Amino acid sequence: MAERVVTPGMARRCFRKAEPIHGIIYFTPYGAECYARAGITNQRMTYFASRAAAMGAVPAETVIATFFNFNPELVRRAIPAAWQIATPARVLAARLDAADRSLRQAWGEDVQSPAVREAADLARRVAERAAGRPAGRPLFASHAALPWPDEPHLVLWHAQTLLREYRGDGHVALLLTAGLDGLGALITHAATGSISAEALRTTRAWSEQDWAAGVQRARAQGWLDGGPELALSEEGQRRRRSIEDRTDELAVYPYEAIGRDGCDRLAALAAPLSAAVIAADLGFPATLAARYST
């Protein structure tokens, strides 16, 4: 059988090299400033509203379904109240402004460089190919329907945003078919040892009682071993690895637009741009930096 032009590993590498360019939007102090001008000052509300706004003034249930692993009560405290403060269009404008200001700070005079322009062109080609297969990816499809920005650095940011949601929607579908709910997904993720259980529990607003009950369910389902520490069983390791591998496979299609050479080039261009985003004084967590440096 002939080797695929773009492999899952190649697509994953390309995605990860560029991910901080999108991801900074969740940490930048410019976010709080821009959303505050739109009238939203609660940090949790800004997260849910800014990421969901592409879907319109949706109810909490839509956000619970698409975001997947947050405590539903946390979502209900933010949505739909956010839409009574600011329209989705105004929230989206604030989000784009925050991205603009963040990348200008991170890249300085290089924000209009040939490297940014080339990376933006490649990433847009990838994202536009993804838009040809929106089925089953509601959060991605909503963002893909938004107009493209004009400036190259924002084209690059928007393209990576689309690719993040494309990958994320596919991942959620696989978690569901594996029998995991949102809490179970967090618990099995923590059990891999790649991120602390406490960080996942608190950022998604699950109580200690909820978490303990979820651990019991995951253990009964065979995901976890019987030891005192949170760890995947042998079967759990196999199942979790299968989810991650299949996530990579489902994310290949968009990157076929630029092929093997294009993926190598985009990764090479994105790596220093992402490094500059991480190094800038924009709140990017040190715990995540190492994940994107390999």
The 8 nearest C-alpha neighbors of each residue, nearest first, counted from 0:
[[1, 2, 3, 4, 6, 5, 7, 248],
 [0, 2, 3, 4, 5, 6, 259, 7],
 [3, 1, 4, 0, 6, 5, 259, 7],
 [4, 2, 5, 6, 1, 0, 7, 259],
 [3, 5, 259, 258, 2, 6, 255, 1],
 [6, 4, 259, 3, 258, 255, 9, 10],
 [5, 7, 9, 8, 3, 10, 4, 251],
 [8, 6, 247, 248, 10, 9, 251, 11],
 [9, 7, 11, 6, 10, 12, 247, 5],
 [8, 10, 6, 12, 7, 11, 13, 5],
 [11, 9, 13, 7, 12, 8, 251, 14],
 [12, 10, 8, 14, 9, 13, 7, 15],
 [13, 11, 9, 15, 14, 10, 16, 8],
 [14, 12, 266, 10, 16, 11, 15, 262],
 [15, 13, 11, 12, 17, 16, 18, 10],
 [14, 16, 18, 12, 17, 13, 291, 11],
 [15, 17, 270, 13, 14, 266, 269, 18],
 [18, 16, 269, 15, 14, 20, 19, 273],
 [17, 19, 15, 20, 21, 16, 22, 14],
 [20, 18, 22, 21, 273, 23, 17, 276],
 [21, 19, 18, 273, 17, 22, 156, 23],
 [20, 22, 19, 156, 18, 160, 23, 159],
 [23, 21, 19, 24, 20, 18, 25, 26],
 [22, 24, 25, 26, 21, 19, 27, 20],
 [23, 25, 22, 26, 27, 98, 21, 30],
 [26, 24, 23, 22, 27, 46, 30, 21],
 [27, 25, 282, 23, 24, 283, 28, 281],
 [26, 28, 281, 29, 282, 30, 24, 23],
 [29, 27, 30, 31, 281, 26, 32, 282],
 [28, 30, 32, 97, 27, 31, 33, 101],
 [29, 31, 97, 28, 33, 32, 27, 34],
 [30, 32, 34, 29, 28, 33, 35, 40],
 [33, 31, 29, 35, 30, 34, 36, 28],
 [32, 34, 93, 30, 36, 35, 31, 29],
 [33, 35, 37, 36, 39, 31, 32, 93],
 [36, 34, 38, 39, 40, 32, 37, 33],
 [37, 35, 33, 38, 34, 32, 39, 93],
 [36, 38, 34, 35, 39, 85, 89, 33],
 [37, 39, 35, 36, 84, 40, 34, 85],
 [40, 38, 35, 34, 37, 41, 45, 84],
 [39, 41, 35, 42, 38, 34, 31, 45],
 [40, 42, 44, 43, 39, 45, 31, 77],
 [43, 41, 45, 44, 40, 46, 31, 39],
 [44, 42, 46, 45, 41, 47, 77, 73],
 [43, 45, 77, 41, 47, 42, 46, 48],
 [44, 46, 42, 48, 43, 47, 49, 41],
 [47, 45, 43, 44, 49, 48, 50, 42],
 [46, 48, 44, 50, 45, 49, 51, 43],
 [47, 49, 51, 45, 52, 50, 46, 44],
 [50, 48, 52, 46, 51, 45, 47, 90],
 [49, 51, 47, 48, 52, 46, 53, 45],
 [52, 50, 48, 53, 49, 54, 47, 62],
 [53, 51, 87, 55, 54, 49, 48, 50],
 [52, 54, 141, 142, 55, 51, 50, 87],
 [55, 53, 52, 141, 51, 57, 56, 138],
 [54, 56, 52, 53, 57, 87, 51, 88],
 [57, 55, 82, 87, 52, 58, 54, 79],
 [56, 58, 55, 61, 54, 59, 79, 62],
 [59, 57, 60, 79, 61, 78, 56, 62],
 [58, 60, 78, 62, 75, 61, 79, 63],
 [59, 61, 63, 58, 62, 64, 57, 75],
 [62, 60, 64, 63, 59, 58, 65, 57],
 [61, 63, 59, 65, 64, 60, 66, 51],
 [64, 62, 60, 61, 66, 67, 65, 71],
 [65, 63, 61, 67, 62, 66, 60, 59],
 [64, 66, 62, 67, 63, 61, 138, 137],
 [67, 65, 63, 62, 64, 68, 69, 61],
 [68, 66, 181, 64, 65, 63, 69, 171],
 [181, 67, 69, 182, 66, 70, 203, 185],
 [70, 68, 203, 71, 67, 204, 66, 181],
 [69, 71, 73, 72, 204, 205, 203, 68],
 [72, 70, 74, 73, 63, 69, 75, 59],
 [73, 71, 75, 74, 70, 76, 69, 204],
 [74, 72, 76, 71, 70, 75, 204, 77],
 [73, 75, 71, 77, 72, 76, 78, 59],
 [76, 74, 72, 78, 77, 59, 73, 71],
 [75, 77, 73, 74, 78, 72, 80, 44],
 [78, 76, 44, 74, 75, 80, 81, 79],
 [79, 77, 80, 59, 75, 81, 74, 76],
 [78, 80, 81, 58, 82, 59, 77, 57],
 [81, 79, 78, 83, 82, 77, 84, 76],
 [82, 80, 84, 79, 83, 78, 77, 85],
 [83, 81, 85, 84, 86, 80, 79, 56],
 [82, 84, 80, 81, 85, 79, 86, 78],
 [85, 83, 81, 82, 38, 39, 80, 86],
 [86, 84, 82, 83, 37, 89, 81, 90],
 [85, 87, 89, 88, 82, 90, 84, 83],
 [86, 88, 52, 90, 89, 55, 91, 56],
 [89, 87, 91, 86, 90, 92, 52, 55],
 [88, 90, 92, 86, 91, 87, 85, 93],
 [91, 89, 87, 93, 92, 88, 49, 94],
 [92, 90, 94, 88, 93, 89, 87, 95],
 [91, 93, 89, 95, 90, 94, 96, 88],
 [92, 94, 96, 90, 33, 91, 95, 34],
 [95, 93, 91, 97, 96, 92, 90, 98],
 [94, 96, 98, 92, 97, 93, 99, 91],
 [95, 97, 99, 93, 94, 98, 92, 100],
 [98, 96, 94, 30, 29, 100, 95, 99],
 [97, 99, 95, 101, 96, 100, 24, 102],
 [100, 98, 96, 97, 102, 101, 95, 103],
 [99, 101, 103, 97, 98, 102, 96, 104],
 [102, 100, 98, 104, 103, 99, 97, 105],
 [101, 103, 105, 104, 99, 100, 106, 98],
 [104, 102, 100, 107, 106, 101, 105, 110],
 [103, 105, 101, 102, 107, 106, 100, 279],
 [106, 104, 102, 276, 279, 103, 275, 107],
 [107, 105, 110, 109, 103, 104, 102, 108],
 [106, 108, 103, 109, 104, 110, 105, 102],
 [107, 109, 110, 106, 111, 112, 103, 104],
 [110, 108, 112, 106, 111, 107, 115, 114],
 [109, 111, 106, 108, 112, 107, 103, 152],
 [112, 110, 109, 115, 113, 108, 116, 152],
 [111, 113, 109, 114, 115, 110, 116, 108],
 [112, 114, 116, 115, 117, 111, 109, 118],
 [115, 113, 117, 112, 116, 118, 268, 109],
 [116, 114, 118, 112, 113, 117, 119, 152],
 [117, 115, 113, 119, 151, 114, 118, 120],
 [116, 118, 120, 114, 119, 115, 113, 121],
 [117, 119, 115, 121, 120, 116, 265, 122],
 [120, 118, 155, 116, 122, 117, 121, 154],
 [119, 121, 117, 123, 118, 122, 116, 124],
 [122, 120, 118, 124, 123, 119, 117, 125],
 [123, 121, 125, 119, 124, 120, 158, 118],
 [122, 124, 126, 120, 125, 158, 121, 119],
 [123, 125, 127, 121, 122, 126, 128, 256],
 [124, 126, 253, 122, 254, 128, 123, 127],
 [127, 125, 129, 123, 128, 158, 124, 162],
 [128, 126, 130, 124, 129, 125, 123, 131],
 [127, 129, 253, 125, 130, 126, 131, 124],
 [130, 128, 253, 126, 131, 127, 132, 125],
 [131, 129, 127, 128, 132, 133, 143, 126],
 [130, 132, 129, 128, 133, 127, 253, 134],
 [131, 133, 130, 129, 134, 128, 136, 135],
 [134, 132, 140, 136, 130, 131, 135, 129],
 [135, 133, 136, 132, 137, 140, 131, 130],
 [134, 136, 137, 133, 168, 169, 172, 132],
 [135, 137, 168, 139, 134, 133, 138, 140],
 [138, 136, 140, 139, 135, 141, 168, 133],
 [139, 137, 141, 140, 136, 164, 65, 142],
 [138, 140, 164, 165, 142, 141, 137, 136],
 [141, 139, 143, 137, 133, 142, 138, 136],
 [140, 142, 54, 138, 144, 53, 143, 139],
 [143, 141, 139, 144, 53, 145, 140, 161],
 [142, 144, 140, 141, 145, 139, 130, 161],
 [145, 143, 142, 141, 140, 146, 53, 130],
 [144, 146, 142, 143, 147, 53, 141, 140],
 [147, 145, 148, 144, 143, 142, 149, 157],
 [146, 148, 145, 149, 154, 157, 153, 158],
 [149, 147, 154, 153, 150, 146, 157, 151],
 [148, 150, 147, 151, 154, 153, 152, 146],
 [149, 151, 153, 152, 148, 154, 111, 155],
 [152, 150, 154, 116, 153, 119, 155, 149],
 [153, 151, 155, 154, 150, 115, 156, 110],
 [152, 154, 156, 155, 151, 150, 148, 157],
 [155, 153, 151, 157, 152, 156, 148, 119],
 [154, 156, 119, 152, 158, 153, 157, 151],
 [157, 155, 153, 159, 21, 154, 158, 20],
 [158, 156, 160, 154, 159, 155, 153, 161],
 [159, 157, 155, 161, 123, 160, 126, 156],
 [158, 160, 162, 156, 161, 157, 21, 163],
 [159, 161, 157, 163, 158, 162, 21, 156],
 [162, 160, 158, 164, 159, 163, 139, 165],
 [163, 161, 165, 159, 164, 160, 166, 126],
 [162, 164, 160, 166, 161, 165, 159, 167],
 [163, 165, 139, 167, 161, 166, 162, 168],
 [166, 164, 162, 139, 168, 167, 163, 161],
 [165, 167, 169, 163, 164, 168, 250, 162],
 [168, 166, 164, 170, 169, 165, 163, 171],
 [169, 167, 136, 171, 170, 165, 166, 164],
 [168, 170, 172, 166, 167, 171, 246, 173],
 [169, 171, 167, 173, 168, 172, 246, 166],
 [172, 170, 174, 168, 173, 169, 167, 175],
 [173, 171, 169, 175, 170, 174, 176, 168],
 [174, 172, 176, 170, 175, 171, 177, 242],
 [175, 173, 171, 177, 179, 172, 176, 170],
 [174, 176, 178, 172, 179, 177, 173, 171],
 [175, 177, 173, 178, 174, 172, 179, 171],
 [178, 176, 174, 175, 179, 173, 238, 242],
 [177, 179, 175, 176, 174, 180, 183, 173],
 [180, 178, 183, 175, 174, 184, 177, 181],
 [179, 181, 183, 182, 184, 175, 178, 174],
 [68, 182, 180, 184, 67, 183, 185, 179],
 [181, 183, 185, 184, 180, 68, 186, 213],
 [184, 182, 186, 180, 179, 185, 181, 187],
 [183, 185, 181, 182, 187, 186, 179, 188],
 [186, 184, 188, 182, 183, 187, 189, 181],
 [187, 185, 183, 189, 188, 184, 190, 182],
 [186, 188, 190, 184, 189, 185, 183, 191],
 [189, 187, 185, 190, 186, 191, 184, 193],
 [188, 190, 196, 186, 191, 187, 194, 192],
 [189, 191, 230, 187, 229, 192, 188, 231],
 [190, 192, 189, 188, 193, 231, 230, 187],
 [193, 191, 190, 189, 194, 195, 230, 188],
 [192, 194, 191, 189, 195, 188, 190, 196],
 [195, 193, 189, 192, 196, 198, 188, 199],
 [194, 196, 198, 197, 189, 199, 192, 193],
 [195, 197, 189, 199, 198, 200, 194, 186],
 [196, 198, 200, 195, 199, 201, 202, 189],
 [199, 197, 195, 196, 201, 200, 202, 194],
 [198, 200, 196, 197, 202, 201, 203, 185],
 [199, 201, 197, 205, 203, 198, 202, 196],
 [200, 202, 204, 203, 198, 199, 197, 205],
 [201, 203, 204, 199, 200, 198, 205, 69],
 [202, 204, 69, 201, 200, 205, 70, 199],
 [205, 203, 201, 202, 70, 200, 206, 73],
 [204, 206, 200, 70, 203, 209, 201, 210],
 [207, 205, 209, 208, 210, 204, 200, 201],
 [206, 208, 210, 209, 211, 205, 200, 212],
 [207, 209, 211, 206, 210, 212, 205, 213],
 [210, 208, 206, 212, 207, 211, 205, 213],
 [209, 211, 213, 207, 208, 212, 214, 206],
 [212, 210, 214, 208, 213, 209, 207, 215],
 [213, 211, 215, 209, 214, 210, 208, 216],
 [214, 212, 210, 216, 215, 211, 209, 217],
 [213, 215, 211, 217, 212, 216, 218, 210],
 [214, 216, 212, 218, 213, 217, 219, 211],
 [217, 215, 219, 213, 218, 214, 220, 212],
 [218, 216, 220, 214, 222, 219, 215, 213],
 [217, 219, 223, 215, 221, 220, 216, 222],
 [218, 220, 216, 221, 217, 215, 222, 223],
 [221, 219, 217, 218, 222, 216, 223, 215],
 [220, 222, 218, 219, 223, 217, 235, 234],
 [221, 223, 235, 217, 218, 232, 220, 231],
 [224, 222, 231, 232, 218, 221, 230, 235],
 [223, 225, 232, 231, 226, 230, 218, 222],
 [224, 226, 223, 227, 218, 232, 228, 230],
 [225, 227, 228, 224, 229, 230, 223, 232],
 [228, 226, 229, 225, 230, 224, 223, 214],
 [229, 227, 226, 230, 225, 224, 190, 231],
 [228, 230, 190, 227, 231, 223, 226, 189],
 [231, 229, 190, 223, 228, 224, 191, 232],
 [232, 230, 223, 235, 190, 236, 224, 222],
 [231, 233, 224, 223, 235, 234, 222, 236],
 [232, 234, 236, 235, 237, 231, 224, 222],
 [233, 235, 237, 232, 236, 238, 222, 221],
 [236, 234, 222, 232, 238, 231, 237, 233],
 [237, 235, 233, 239, 234, 238, 231, 240],
 [236, 238, 234, 240, 235, 239, 241, 233],
 [237, 239, 241, 235, 240, 236, 234, 242],
 [238, 240, 242, 236, 241, 237, 235, 243],
 [241, 239, 243, 237, 242, 238, 236, 244],
 [240, 242, 238, 244, 239, 243, 245, 237],
 [243, 241, 239, 245, 240, 244, 246, 173],
 [244, 242, 246, 240, 245, 241, 247, 239],
 [245, 243, 241, 247, 246, 242, 240, 248],
 [244, 246, 248, 242, 247, 243, 241, 249],
 [247, 245, 243, 249, 244, 248, 170, 242],
 [248, 246, 7, 244, 250, 245, 249, 11],
 [247, 249, 245, 7, 250, 246, 251, 244],
 [248, 250, 246, 247, 251, 245, 169, 252],
 [249, 251, 247, 248, 166, 252, 246, 253],
 [252, 250, 248, 254, 10, 249, 7, 253],
 [251, 253, 255, 254, 250, 249, 129, 128],
 [254, 252, 129, 125, 128, 255, 251, 256],
 [255, 253, 256, 125, 252, 251, 257, 10],
 [254, 256, 258, 257, 253, 252, 5, 251],
 [257, 255, 254, 125, 258, 253, 128, 124],
 [258, 256, 261, 255, 254, 262, 125, 259],
 [259, 257, 255, 261, 260, 256, 5, 4],
 [258, 260, 262, 5, 261, 4, 263, 257],
 [261, 259, 263, 262, 258, 264, 257, 265],
 [260, 262, 257, 264, 258, 263, 259, 265],
 [263, 261, 265, 259, 264, 260, 13, 266],
 [262, 264, 260, 266, 261, 265, 267, 259],
 [263, 265, 261, 267, 262, 266, 260, 268],
 [266, 264, 268, 262, 267, 263, 118, 269],
 [267, 265, 13, 269, 263, 264, 268, 16],
 [266, 268, 264, 265, 270, 269, 263, 271],
 [269, 267, 265, 266, 270, 118, 264, 114],
 [268, 270, 17, 272, 266, 267, 16, 271],
 [269, 271, 16, 273, 272, 267, 268, 266],
 [272, 270, 274, 273, 269, 275, 268, 267],
 [273, 271, 269, 275, 274, 270, 276, 268],
 [272, 274, 276, 270, 275, 19, 271, 20],
 [273, 275, 271, 277, 272, 276, 278, 270],
 [274, 276, 278, 272, 273, 277, 105, 279],
 [277, 275, 273, 105, 279, 274, 278, 272],
 [276, 278, 274, 275, 279, 283, 273, 288],
 [279, 277, 275, 276, 274, 280, 105, 283],
 [280, 278, 105, 276, 281, 277, 275, 104],
 [279, 281, 282, 278, 283, 277, 105, 276],
 [282, 280, 27, 279, 283, 28, 26, 101],
 [281, 283, 26, 27, 280, 284, 28, 23],
 [282, 284, 277, 281, 26, 23, 285, 27],
 [285, 283, 286, 287, 282, 288, 26, 277],
 [284, 286, 288, 287, 283, 289, 277, 282],
 [285, 287, 284, 288, 289, 290, 194, 283],
 [288, 286, 285, 290, 284, 289, 291, 283],
 [287, 289, 285, 290, 291, 286, 292, 284],
 [288, 290, 292, 291, 287, 286, 293, 285],
 [291, 289, 287, 288, 292, 293, 286, 15],
 [290, 292, 289, 288, 293, 15, 16, 287],
 [291, 293, 289, 290, 288, 16, 274, 270],
 [292, 291, 290, 289, 16, 12, 15, 270]]
